[in-house]
Amino acid sequence: MTYKMIVLDLDDTLLRDDQTISPRTKEALMEAQEMGVKVVLASGRPTFGMQHIADELELSKYGSYILSFNGGKIINCQTREEIFSSTLSCEEMHGLYEISRREGVHIHTYIGDEIVTEDDNEFSRIESELTGLPVKVVDSFTEAVTEPVVKTLMVYEPDRLQVVEALLQDELSEQFSVMRSKPYFLEFTELGVTKGTSLKQLIDACGIKQEEVIAIGDSFNDQSMIEFAGLGVAMGNAHEDIKAIANYVTDSNMNDGVAKVVEEFVFQKAVLV
């Protein structure tokens, strides 16, 4: 099979634990783009928080893509064209805020280039460290959200958030796409919007077939794209449930797992351990 697109989650997949790309992985992705393969960064992060990685991999030079906000936006890095965008309405956001109060968890969203929350909390600060966006603590979340936003997160201690996730998956399944990207991040996007559904829109726009796509990830918000892709790959450090639905399990993010997939399936080389 000749693969024409590689879709990559960022945290714990493309990026090592120190938030850098290994030299071997970078070299493999640059060589793949030279061959005409499109590289897509697919993350729950906002677009701004992915741009420096897109710049490092020179996605604009090769006409590759950013799929941000768990599929809420797709950007052509070369033309800056917004291929797809979805939003949550103010009314939906205010409703999610009330649910967060009911369940005793924090909530934040993105307005402009800021993370906006009513609660000064460690999890929003973690998001700030990952994305480079500052946290703005406001007196009233509902008064701050006056325009539609792409997505929102409920954030809290993992054990409590797991309980909240199970409850809201059932309660809100006909209103939103609900998924956990990290143990302490529960994400909400427009109903039907996932990395997988947005990837389908992207390949249709590019004229690429489903079987020509490799998707690599580690967490539950990657499941839809791993299941959709012709070759769905789980990282060696992925959750066991994600490994179970993948076509292939590669090495960990700390041991060049992405590079090894590119070398074996795109370059068709024997993989060096």
ZIRA-V154107 format. One record per residue. RES is the residue in three letters. PHI is phi in whole degrees, 0 to 359 (* if undefined). OMEGA is omega in degrees with one decimal (999 if undefined). Layout:
BEGIN
[[RES PHI OMEGA] [RES PHI OMEGA]]
END
This chain:
BEGIN
[[MET * 174.1] [THR 264 -179.0] [TYR 269 -175.3] [LYS 245 -179.3] [MET 211 175.0] [ILE 241 -177.6] [VAL 250 -169.9] [LEU 233 163.1] [ASP 295 -178.8] [LEU 263 -172.9] [ASP 295 178.6] [ASP 68 176.7] [THR 231 176.7] [LEU 292 -174.1] [LEU 267 171.8] [ARG 286 -175.6] [ASP 296 177.6] [ASP 268 176.3] [GLN 71 176.3] [THR 247 174.3] [ILE 263 -179.7] [SER 293 178.3] [PRO 304 -179.7] [ARG 295 179.9] [THR 293 178.7] [LYS 299 179.9] [GLU 300 -179.5] [ALA 296 -178.3] [LEU 289 176.9] [MET 293 179.1] [GLU 295 178.5] [ALA 298 178.5] [GLN 294 175.1] [GLU 300 178.8] [MET 280 -179.8] [GLY 99 178.6] [VAL 282 177.5] [LYS 278 175.7] [VAL 252 -178.8] [VAL 240 172.4] [LEU 271 -174.6] [ALA 238 -172.8] [SER 218 169.6] [GLY 286 -178.5] [ARG 295 169.6] [PRO 292 -176.1] [THR 304 -179.7] [PHE 304 -177.7] [GLY 284 178.6] [MET 248 -169.9] [GLN 297 -178.2] [HIS 295 177.7] [ILE 285 175.0] [ALA 300 178.6] [ASP 294 -179.3] [GLU 298 -179.8] [LEU 269 176.8] [GLU 56 -177.8] [LEU 298 -180.0] [SER 294 179.8] [LYS 296 -173.3] [TYR 257 178.9] [GLY 67 177.6] [SER 269 -163.8] [TYR 224 167.9] [ILE 246 173.2] [LEU 245 -171.3] [SER 253 177.1] [PHE 53 -179.6] [ASN 58 179.7] [GLY 101 -178.8] [GLY 291 176.7] [LYS 220 171.4] [ILE 232 -177.9] [ILE 238 169.2] [ASN 280 -173.5] [CYS 293 -178.1] [GLN 279 -175.7] [THR 263 -173.8] [ARG 66 177.6] [GLU 293 174.3] [GLU 270 -175.1] [ILE 283 -178.6] [PHE 206 175.0] [SER 209 175.4] [SER 231 -179.0] [THR 217 169.2] [LEU 254 -178.4] [SER 285 176.1] [CYS 302 -179.9] [GLU 298 178.0] [GLU 295 179.0] [MET 296 179.6] [HIS 295 176.0] [GLY 296 177.6] [LEU 294 176.2] [TYR 300 -179.5] [GLU 298 177.6] [ILE 293 178.4] [SER 297 176.8] [ARG 294 179.6] [ARG 300 -176.3] [GLU 270 176.0] [GLY 71 178.0] [VAL 238 178.8] [HIS 277 176.8] [ILE 221 171.5] [HIS 216 177.3] [THR 217 -177.1] [TYR 242 173.9] [ILE 233 -171.4] [GLY 61 178.3] [ASP 252 179.0] [GLU 228 170.1] [ILE 267 -173.9] [VAL 250 179.1] [THR 213 174.8] [GLU 269 -174.5] [ASP 246 172.1] [ASP 287 -172.4] [ASN 216 -174.3] [GLU 293 -175.3] [PHE 284 173.1] [SER 294 176.4] [ARG 292 174.3] [ILE 299 177.3] [GLU 301 177.9] [SER 298 179.8] [GLU 295 -179.2] [LEU 288 -171.2] [THR 260 -174.9] [GLY 83 178.1] [LEU 271 177.7] [PRO 286 174.8] [VAL 269 174.4] [LYS 248 177.8] [VAL 270 -175.9] [VAL 247 178.9] [ASP 289 -177.6] [SER 222 178.7] [PHE 298 -176.1] [THR 292 177.2] [GLU 287 179.4] [ALA 284 -178.3] [VAL 270 -177.3] [THR 246 178.2] [GLU 224 176.8] [PRO 301 177.7] [VAL 234 -175.5] [VAL 282 178.7] [LYS 203 174.2] [THR 221 -179.8] [LEU 232 161.4] [MET 264 -174.0] [VAL 228 -179.9] [TYR 185 177.1] [GLU 302 -173.6] [PRO 305 -177.1] [ASP 297 179.2] [ARG 290 -177.3] [LEU 292 176.1] [GLN 297 177.2] [VAL 294 179.4] [VAL 297 179.4] [GLU 301 -178.9] [ALA 300 179.4] [LEU 294 -174.0] [LEU 280 172.5] [GLN 303 -180.0] [ASP 281 -174.9] [GLU 291 -170.5] [LEU 246 -173.2] [SER 297 179.5] [GLU 261 -179.3] [GLN 242 -174.2] [PHE 218 161.8] [SER 275 -175.2] [VAL 237 -178.0] [MET 206 176.8] [ARG 257 179.6] [SER 263 172.3] [LYS 224 -177.3] [PRO 304 -177.3] [TYR 250 177.9] [PHE 237 173.3] [LEU 248 -168.0] [GLU 252 -179.2] [PHE 233 173.0] [THR 232 178.0] [GLU 306 -179.8] [LEU 306 178.8] [GLY 88 -179.4] [VAL 264 175.9] [THR 220 173.6] [LYS 300 -178.6] [GLY 291 -178.9] [THR 292 178.1] [SER 289 175.7] [LEU 299 177.2] [LYS 299 178.5] [GLN 296 -178.5] [LEU 294 -177.3] [ILE 292 175.5] [ASP 297 179.2] [ALA 292 -177.4] [CYS 270 -176.1] [GLY 72 179.5] [ILE 255 -178.6] [LYS 276 -179.5] [GLN 304 -177.4] [GLU 288 179.5] [GLU 266 -174.9] [VAL 249 168.4] [ILE 252 175.2] [ALA 235 -174.5] [ILE 233 179.3] [GLY 201 -175.8] [ASP 224 -169.4] [SER 234 -172.6] [PHE 293 177.2] [ASN 285 174.7] [ASP 265 -172.4] [GLN 303 -175.6] [SER 297 -179.1] [MET 282 176.7] [ILE 294 177.8] [GLU 290 -177.2] [PHE 285 -170.6] [ALA 294 174.1] [GLY 301 174.1] [LEU 236 178.5] [GLY 265 -172.4] [VAL 241 172.3] [ALA 256 175.4] [MET 290 177.1] [GLY 298 178.3] [ASN 265 -178.7] [ALA 289 172.1] [HIS 299 -177.0] [GLU 301 178.7] [ASP 294 178.1] [ILE 286 175.6] [LYS 301 -175.7] [ALA 293 -177.9] [ILE 263 -177.4] [ALA 278 172.6] [ASN 283 -172.6] [TYR 206 175.6] [VAL 245 -179.0] [THR 260 178.7] [ASP 285 -176.4] [SER 281 177.0] [ASN 292 179.2] [MET 268 -178.1] [ASN 227 171.8] [ASP 61 -179.0] [GLY 302 179.6] [VAL 293 179.9] [ALA 302 -177.4] [LYS 294 175.4] [VAL 293 -179.6] [VAL 298 -178.7] [GLU 297 -176.2] [GLU 283 -169.8] [PHE 260 177.5] [VAL 264 -179.7] [PHE 275 -178.9] [GLN 55 177.1] [LYS 253 169.4] [ALA 292 -174.6] [VAL 280 174.8] [LEU 273 -178.4] [VAL 293 999]]
END
